[in-house]
Amino acid sequence: MAVKKSTARVAKQAGKTASRKAPAIQKKYTKTEILNEIATNTELSKKEVSAVLDELAVLIERHIKKRAVGEFTIPGLMKIKTRVIPAKPARKNVPNPFKPGEVRDIPRKPATTRVRVTPLKKLKEFAQ
């Protein structure tokens, strides 16, 4: 029985390393190529894979839209955060750094929301 467990462990590890040893892709995939690749590797239909990706986009939107949590994590891969940059008031008679002695007016800037995507550990390891 102990032999079977160790054999099963070795088989699992071999499966993991086999996927890691896959050759690097030399050209950027289009959306269709990505859908085809996922569909063939998971034995799902292209329509089902497309539906999953569309639902993922909707889920991310619901997390980062106005008055929502403002953060979404794809475990192990990336974290998507929003940050509100406050409005900046207009300023008059500011010295121009490029032309000494001259002053200029700076218009106001409205508040904006920035989206930041941070890679997590597993994604960083893929690049090495």
C-alpha positions in Angstrom: 0.0 0.0 0.0 2.9 2.4 0.8 4.3 1.7 -2.6 1.1 2.8 -4.3 1.0 6.1 -2.4 4.6 6.9 -3.3 3.9 5.9 -7.0 0.8 8.1 -7.0 2.9 11.0 -5.6 5.5 10.6 -8.2 2.9 10.4 -10.9 1.3 13.7 -9.7 4.7 15.4 -9.5 5.6 14.2 -13.0 2.3 15.6 -14.3 3.1 19.0 -12.7 6.6 19.1 -14.1 5.4 18.0 -17.5 3.2 21.0 -17.8 6.0 23.3 -16.6 8.3 21.8 -19.2 6.0 22.7 -22.0 7.7 24.8 -24.7 7.5 28.6 -24.6 5.1 30.2 -27.0 6.9 32.3 -29.5 4.0 34.6 -30.8 1.2 36.5 -29.1 -2.1 34.7 -29.1 -5.3 36.3 -30.3 -8.5 35.8 -28.4 -9.6 32.9 -30.7 -6.3 31.2 -30.3 -6.5 31.5 -26.5 -10.0 30.0 -26.5 -8.9 27.1 -28.8 -5.9 26.3 -26.6 -7.9 26.3 -23.4 -10.7 24.2 -25.1 -8.3 21.6 -26.3 -6.4 21.3 -23.0 -9.5 21.1 -20.8 -11.7 19.1 -23.2 -14.4 21.8 -22.9 -16.1 23.3 -25.9 -15.0 26.7 -27.2 -18.4 28.1 -26.4 -18.1 27.0 -22.7 -14.6 28.5 -22.4 -15.8 31.7 -23.9 -18.7 31.8 -21.5 -16.3 31.3 -18.5 -14.0 34.2 -19.7 -17.0 36.5 -20.2 -18.4 35.7 -16.8 -14.9 36.3 -15.3 -14.9 39.8 -16.9 -18.4 40.5 -15.5 -17.2 39.3 -12.0 -14.2 41.6 -12.1 -16.3 44.5 -13.3 -18.7 44.0 -10.4 -15.8 44.0 -7.9 -14.1 47.2 -9.1 -17.0 49.4 -10.2 -18.1 52.5 -8.3 -19.4 51.8 -4.8 -18.0 48.2 -4.9 -15.2 46.5 -2.9 -12.6 47.9 -5.3 -10.4 44.8 -5.2 -10.4 41.5 -7.1 -7.9 38.6 -6.7 -7.3 35.7 -9.1 -5.6 33.4 -6.6 -1.9 33.0 -7.2 -1.8 35.1 -10.3 -2.8 38.7 -9.8 -4.6 41.2 -7.7 -6.7 44.0 -9.3 -7.2 47.1 -7.1 -8.8 50.5 -7.7 -7.6 53.7 -6.1 -9.4 57.1 -6.1 -7.1 60.0 -6.9 -8.7 63.1 -5.4 -9.5 66.3 -7.4 -6.8 69.0 -7.6 -7.9 72.6 -7.5 -7.0 75.2 -10.1 -3.9 77.3 -9.3 -3.1 80.8 -10.6 0.2 82.6 -11.1 2.4 79.5 -10.7 6.0 80.0 -11.7 6.8 78.3 -15.0 9.7 75.9 -14.4 10.7 76.0 -18.1 10.8 79.8 -18.5 12.1 81.6 -15.5 10.3 84.8 -14.6 7.1 83.7 -16.4 3.9 82.7 -14.5 1.1 80.4 -15.7 -2.3 79.2 -14.7 -2.9 75.5 -14.0 -6.5 74.2 -14.6 -8.3 72.1 -12.1 -8.2 68.3 -12.4 -11.2 66.2 -11.6 -11.1 63.1 -9.3 -10.2 59.9 -11.2 -10.2 56.2 -10.4 -7.0 54.3 -11.3 -6.9 50.6 -11.8 -3.7 48.8 -10.7 -2.9 45.1 -11.5 -0.3 43.6 -9.2 1.3 40.2 -10.0 1.4 37.6 -7.3 4.0 35.1 -6.5 3.0 32.4 -8.9 2.9 34.8 -11.9 6.3 36.2 -11.0 7.7 32.6 -11.0 6.3 32.0 -14.5 8.6 34.7 -15.9 11.7 33.0 -14.4 
